[in-house]
Amino acid sequence: MIKLRRTQIIAFGLCSFLITASSSQAAFVLLDDFETFSVNDTIDGTNGWISGAGGANQVVVSDPAGASNQVLSISDSGSRAHISANVSDGDTGTLFFRFRSSSSVGASDPDVAFGFTNLTVPSVAAHMSTALRFDGTDVEVHDGDFGDTVSFADDEWYSVWIVANTATDSWESYIQGGAFTSQTQLSIASDSNFAFRSGNGSIDMRNFFLISNSGNAGDTVYLDDVYFDANSQNLANPIPEPSSYALIGLSIGALYVLRRMRAVS
């Protein structure tokens, strides 16, 4: 009887964990993982992407970490693109994406920014409401001005979360990857709640916006797995990890054992 109760607790605990994790993942909507493109395609006009100047420098390539995956490469300066990601005024929404810089292309000194914008057709970096910038080896956030938070390394994939609260015109960001083995909230001098750069007031966030700045000349960075949740602060990872599959298998096994023990008893 004691063994049966322990098995029940384990099985139900695992199921509860998986249901919670799955519901958070399910709330994310995939904007693009670039798998429907062919290698060397540009993105303008496909899957909802609209590119401005520098669209020819946004090219789908094989993942430098594994040729079975496709990613977007963003090269040189003056390259920009946006895709719809609408957060209604008064709501909170979350962007998720993965980022990587290259040590083998250019001077290994990237300068690109990503974030929400309230504009339907953004064109310059100042149009970004939640400005997260990868500059040199620093991850910077805009909170009145750009400030350094943490450092990042070339040739590592980083998962990034940007959470925009349109009720308070403020935002937060989190990173995981490389030296950051667990999800880490970004902050400047202990401040982790940043003010919108633009789009203050009763205004919707309308798009996910990316732009390569002048410092990115000659350099290449990579973007992949862009997801969006329009209605919550969602800090789940929408990409299933191998450990998630292991937990699913363990949970199914525990439930099978539970059924067998009930049948015997």
C-alpha positions as CSV (number, residue, x, y, z in Angstrom):
1,M,0.0,0.0,0.0
2,I,2.8,2.4,0.9
3,K,4.6,1.6,-2.5
4,L,1.3,2.2,-4.3
5,R,0.8,5.6,-2.7
6,R,4.4,6.6,-3.5
7,T,3.9,5.6,-7.1
8,Q,0.7,7.6,-7.2
9,I,2.4,10.7,-5.8
10,I,5.2,10.5,-8.3
11,A,2.9,9.8,-11.2
12,F,0.5,12.6,-10.4
13,G,3.3,15.0,-9.6
14,L,5.0,14.4,-12.9
15,C,1.7,14.7,-14.8
16,S,0.9,18.0,-13.0
17,F,4.4,19.4,-13.9
18,L,4.1,18.4,-17.5
19,I,0.6,19.8,-17.9
20,T,1.8,23.2,-16.4
21,A,4.9,23.3,-18.7
22,S,2.9,22.2,-21.7
23,S,0.2,24.9,-21.2
24,S,2.9,27.6,-21.0
25,Q,4.6,26.3,-24.1
26,A,1.2,26.1,-25.9
27,A,0.5,29.7,-25.2
28,F,3.4,30.7,-27.5
29,V,2.7,31.1,-31.2
30,L,5.5,30.4,-33.6
31,L,6.3,33.4,-35.7
32,D,9.1,31.7,-37.7
33,D,11.8,29.0,-37.3
34,F,12.9,29.5,-41.0
35,E,12.4,25.8,-41.8
36,T,9.8,26.6,-44.6
37,F,12.5,28.5,-46.6
38,S,15.1,27.2,-48.9
39,V,18.8,28.0,-48.1
40,N,19.8,31.4,-49.5
41,D,16.3,32.7,-49.5
42,T,15.6,36.2,-48.3
43,I,12.7,36.7,-46.0
44,D,11.0,39.9,-47.3
45,G,7.3,39.1,-48.1
46,T,7.3,35.6,-46.7
47,N,5.7,34.3,-43.5
48,G,4.6,37.9,-42.7
49,W,8.1,39.4,-42.7
50,I,8.6,42.9,-44.1
51,S,12.2,44.0,-44.7
52,G,13.3,47.6,-45.2
53,A,16.7,48.6,-46.3
54,G,19.3,45.9,-46.2
55,G,16.8,43.1,-46.9
56,A,19.3,41.4,-49.2
57,N,21.5,40.9,-46.1
58,Q,18.8,38.8,-44.3
59,V,19.4,35.3,-45.7
60,V,18.3,31.9,-44.5
61,V,21.3,29.6,-44.0
62,S,22.2,26.3,-42.4
63,D,22.7,26.6,-38.6
64,P,26.5,26.9,-38.0
65,A,25.9,24.6,-35.0
66,G,24.2,21.8,-37.1
67,A,23.3,21.7,-40.7
68,S,19.9,20.0,-40.1
69,N,18.5,23.3,-38.8
70,Q,17.9,26.5,-40.7
71,V,18.4,30.0,-39.3
72,L,18.3,33.6,-40.4
73,S,21.6,35.3,-40.9
74,I,21.7,39.1,-40.5
75,S,24.8,40.6,-42.1
76,D,26.4,44.1,-42.2
77,S,24.7,47.3,-41.1
78,G,21.5,49.0,-42.0
79,S,19.5,45.8,-42.2
80,R,16.0,45.8,-40.7
81,A,12.8,43.7,-40.7
82,H,9.6,43.3,-38.7
83,I,6.8,40.8,-38.3
84,S,3.4,41.2,-36.6
85,A,3.4,40.7,-32.8
86,N,0.5,42.7,-31.4
87,V,0.1,43.3,-27.6
88,S,-3.0,45.3,-26.9
89,D,-2.8,48.4,-24.7
90,G,-3.2,47.3,-21.1
91,D,-1.9,43.7,-21.7
92,T,1.4,42.0,-21.2
93,G,3.1,40.1,-24.0
94,T,6.3,38.0,-24.4
95,L,8.7,37.6,-27.3
96,F,11.1,34.6,-27.4
97,F,13.9,34.0,-29.8
98,R,17.4,32.5,-30.1
99,F,20.5,34.6,-31.0
100,R,24.0,33.7,-31.9
101,S,27.1,35.7,-33.1
102,S,29.9,34.4,-35.2
103,S,33.7,34.4,-34.6
104,S,34.4,33.3,-38.1
105,V,32.7,36.1,-40.0
106,G,33.9,39.6,-40.0
107,A,35.5,41.3,-37.0
108,S,33.3,39.4,-34.4
109,D,32.0,42.7,-33.2
110,P,28.2,42.6,-33.7
111,D,25.8,45.4,-33.2
112,V,22.1,44.4,-33.5
113,A,19.0,45.2,-31.6
114,F,15.7,43.3,-31.2
115,G,12.4,44.1,-29.5
116,F,8.8,45.2,-29.7
117,T,7.8,48.4,-31.6
118,N,4.5,50.3,-31.5
119,L,4.9,51.3,-35.1
120,T,3.3,49.5,-38.1
121,V,6.4,50.4,-40.2
122,P,9.4,50.9,-38.0
123,S,12.6,52.1,-39.7
124,V,15.2,53.2,-37.2
125,A,16.5,51.9,-33.9
126,A,14.7,54.7,-31.9
127,H,11.4,53.1,-33.0
128,M,12.0,50.1,-30.8
129,S,10.0,50.3,-27.5
130,T,11.8,47.4,-25.8
131,A,15.4,47.8,-27.1
132,L,17.6,44.8,-26.4
133,R,21.0,45.2,-28.1
134,F,23.9,42.8,-28.7
135,D,26.9,45.1,-29.0
136,G,30.4,43.8,-29.2
137,T,30.4,41.3,-26.3
138,D,27.8,43.1,-24.2
139,V,24.0,42.6,-23.9
140,E,22.6,46.1,-23.5
141,V,19.1,47.3,-22.6
142,H,17.5,50.7,-23.1
143,D,16.3,52.3,-19.9
144,G,16.5,56.0,-20.6
145,D,19.7,55.2,-22.4
146,F,21.6,52.0,-23.3
147,G,23.4,50.3,-20.4
148,D,25.4,47.0,-20.2
149,T,23.9,44.1,-18.4
150,V,25.9,40.9,-19.0
151,S,28.5,39.7,-21.5
152,F,27.9,37.1,-24.2
153,A,30.3,34.9,-26.2
154,D,30.6,34.2,-29.9
155,D,29.5,30.8,-31.3
156,E,26.9,30.1,-28.6
157,W,23.2,30.0,-28.9
158,Y,21.3,32.2,-26.4
159,S,17.6,32.0,-25.6
160,V,16.1,35.4,-25.0
161,W,12.7,36.5,-23.5
162,I,11.4,40.0,-23.8
163,V,8.3,40.8,-21.7
164,A,6.4,44.1,-22.5
165,N,3.8,45.5,-20.1
166,T,1.7,48.0,-22.0
167,A,-0.2,49.0,-18.9
168,T,2.9,50.3,-17.2
169,D,5.0,51.1,-20.4
170,S,7.8,48.9,-19.0
171,W,9.6,45.8,-19.9
172,E,11.9,43.0,-18.6
173,S,14.3,40.6,-20.3
174,Y,15.8,37.2,-19.5
175,I,18.6,35.2,-21.1
176,Q,19.8,31.6,-21.0
177,G,22.7,29.9,-22.8
178,G,26.5,29.9,-22.8
179,A,27.7,30.7,-19.3
180,F,24.1,31.2,-18.2
181,T,23.0,27.7,-17.5
182,S,19.7,28.8,-16.0
183,Q,17.3,31.6,-17.0
184,T,18.8,34.9,-15.8
185,Q,17.0,38.2,-15.6
186,L,18.9,41.2,-17.0
187,S,19.4,44.2,-14.9
188,I,21.3,47.5,-14.6
189,A,22.4,48.5,-11.1
190,S,19.8,46.2,-9.6
191,D,17.0,47.7,-11.8
192,S,15.4,44.9,-13.8
193,N,12.2,46.8,-14.9
194,F,13.0,49.1,-17.8
195,A,11.0,52.0,-19.3
196,F,9.8,51.9,-22.9
197,R,12.1,53.8,-25.3
198,S,9.1,54.8,-27.4
199,G,5.4,54.0,-27.6
200,N,4.4,55.4,-24.2
201,G,0.8,56.0,-23.4
202,S,-2.3,54.1,-24.5
203,I,-0.7,52.4,-27.5
204,D,-0.5,48.8,-28.7
205,M,2.8,47.0,-29.4
206,R,2.5,46.0,-33.0
207,N,5.6,44.2,-34.3
208,F,8.7,42.3,-33.5
209,F,11.5,44.5,-34.9
210,L,15.1,43.8,-35.7
211,I,17.8,46.1,-36.9
212,S,21.6,45.9,-37.5
213,N,23.3,49.1,-36.5
214,S,26.4,50.8,-38.0
215,G,28.7,48.8,-35.7
216,N,27.6,45.5,-37.4
217,A,29.3,46.4,-40.7
218,G,31.2,43.3,-41.8
219,D,29.7,41.1,-39.2
220,T,27.1,38.4,-39.2
221,V,24.7,37.2,-36.5
222,Y,22.0,34.5,-36.5
223,L,18.3,34.5,-35.4
224,D,16.1,31.4,-34.9
225,D,12.9,30.2,-33.3
226,V,10.9,33.4,-32.9
227,Y,7.8,32.9,-30.7
228,F,5.2,35.2,-29.3
229,D,2.6,35.1,-26.5
230,A,0.2,38.1,-26.8
231,N,-1.4,37.8,-23.4
232,S,1.1,37.0,-20.6
233,Q,4.5,37.1,-19.1
234,N,5.6,33.7,-20.4
235,L,9.0,32.5,-19.3
236,A,8.6,29.0,-20.5
237,N,11.0,27.7,-23.2
238,P,8.7,27.0,-26.2
239,I,11.3,24.6,-27.7
240,P,11.0,21.2,-26.1
241,E,14.3,20.1,-24.5
242,P,15.5,16.4,-24.5
243,S,14.9,16.3,-20.8
244,S,11.2,17.1,-21.4
245,Y,10.9,14.0,-23.5
246,A,12.6,12.0,-20.7
247,L,10.1,13.3,-18.2
248,I,7.2,12.4,-20.4
249,G,8.6,8.8,-20.7
250,L,9.1,8.6,-17.0
251,S,5.6,9.8,-16.3
252,I,4.0,7.3,-18.7
253,G,6.1,4.6,-17.1
254,A,5.0,5.6,-13.6
255,L,1.3,5.6,-14.7
256,Y,1.8,2.1,-16.3
257,V,3.3,0.8,-13.1
258,L,0.4,2.4,-11.1
259,R,-2.2,0.6,-13.2
260,R,-0.4,-2.7,-12.9
261,M,-0.2,-2.4,-9.1
262,R,-3.8,-1.5,-8.9
263,A,-4.7,-4.6,-11.0
264,V,-2.7,-6.9,-8.7
265,S,-4.1,-5.4,-5.5
